[in-house]
Amino acid sequence: MDKLKEQYNNLGIDEKIYDYCNNVESELKERFDNIDKTAELNQLKVIKAMHDAKVSNECFNSSTGYGYGDIGRDTLEKVYANVFKGEDALVRSQITCGTHALAIALFSNLRPGDELLSPVGKPYDTLEEVIGIRQSKGSLKEYGVSYRQVDLINNKDFDYDGIKNALNDKTKLVTIQRSRGYATRESFGVDKIGKLITFIKKLNSDVIIMVDNCYGEFVEDKEPLEVGADMIVGSLIKNPGGGIAPMGGYIVGKKELIEQCSYRLTSPGLGKEVGASLNANLSLYQGLFLSPTVTASALKGAIYAANIYEKLGYNTFPRGEEMRHDIIQAIELRDEKALIEFCKGIQSASPVDSYVAPEPWDMPGYDDKVIMASGSFISGSSIELSADGPLREPYNVYFQGGLTWPSVKYGIINSLQKLYDSKLVIDSDLC
Ligand SMILES: *Cc1c(COP(=O)(O)O)cnc(C)c1O
């Protein structure tokens, strides 16, 4: 134990900070045990899927050119379909990010004259331009696909009457976002999503239900396809890539929907048959294999941070004791300097780029300056410990990820050390 304290001290952590954080951790044993149990279950699910698909060394070979007959790529898609309980999957390095995966799923399954419905309020920021909520070139709106939205009640409950009224003859696809994203609304548990799906399917059994699964994978012991969703979509530089996948996205679901997606991703007539994997296959398999425990580390980090900062008097979303449905943690720091110091703490604890200090900058698409901390192996990866927030009241920091529990723990302790060094947290707070 003393050795550990000494090692933290070598990294600039005061004894007082260390002791304070240790006390908080000691109260979280049961929560962490439950997270480990979910990780165990999901780990076994992944292994079973790899057994069933007969994953072999051959799967890690590379393909070039058209990529015809890429066994590794095709087998990985079988593994994904099995893990997430879909009929088929599209898991590709050519899917550049989560937004792209969502855009493929939407554009491929909607036609001019169709309507898209979001029954859970405004979708993730980047989807505004995909849908055409914000004016943009090439949006669904430009192709004659209309959009309707039903807001949540009190930022958490479904407005069932509103949803019933919004469904109409044109409604072709319903999009449900599992995670809070960068809003302060609640994230939805899989069972809660299931209730909404049942309600909608009763009114219209033909409507396609898509779930934006970003940040939700492996947080619970089941996934949205198991409660009636037709298609789930996500990014490989978040949970399911396990911090190892260097890029990519996935779509899993009903066979005919995935087929539509494949014709949009590549070309009508070609679909899933083409797409060279180069040398990516090994990383995508390894990442999926590690994802359940990596997601568990990230979850522990979120809960740890919420508890540490809550006890210091900060508002946290979700609250420290709340059940988790995604890996995002928001802390209302109330002070510009606190937000900057927090991010500096995360950055300087990172394995990569620890010596650079994040600076607020004018990010395209945002009104206020934004500060971002990320010292990740994979550029922009948010399953690795990262933090960011806009420089505006109430100075929320959003943070997520952490490949291993000790590294995310150190990152959070270091954020607190930075606040302490700047006298934003003082001795009398730490009891
Ligand atoms: C991250 C995220 C996206 C978009 O993913 P990118 O990879 O950043 O394009 C979409 N929806 C949600 C809920 C997300 O968290």
The ligand as a Gaussian input file, in Angstrom:
#p B3LYP/6-31G(d) Opt

LIG

0 1
 C      -20.296000       9.575000     -30.707000
 C      -21.718000       9.508000     -31.018000
 C      -22.187000       9.608000     -32.328000
 C      -21.309000       9.924000     -33.495000
 O      -20.154000       9.209000     -33.549000
 P      -18.832000       9.809000     -34.238000
 O      -17.984000       8.594000     -34.288000
 O      -18.298000      10.867000     -33.349000
 O      -19.196000      10.287000     -35.585000
 C      -23.537000       9.470000     -32.543000
 N      -24.388000       9.273000     -31.520000
 C      -23.973000       9.188000     -30.251000
 C      -24.978000       8.983000     -29.152000
 C      -22.636000       9.300000     -29.953000
 O      -22.226000       9.208000     -28.700000

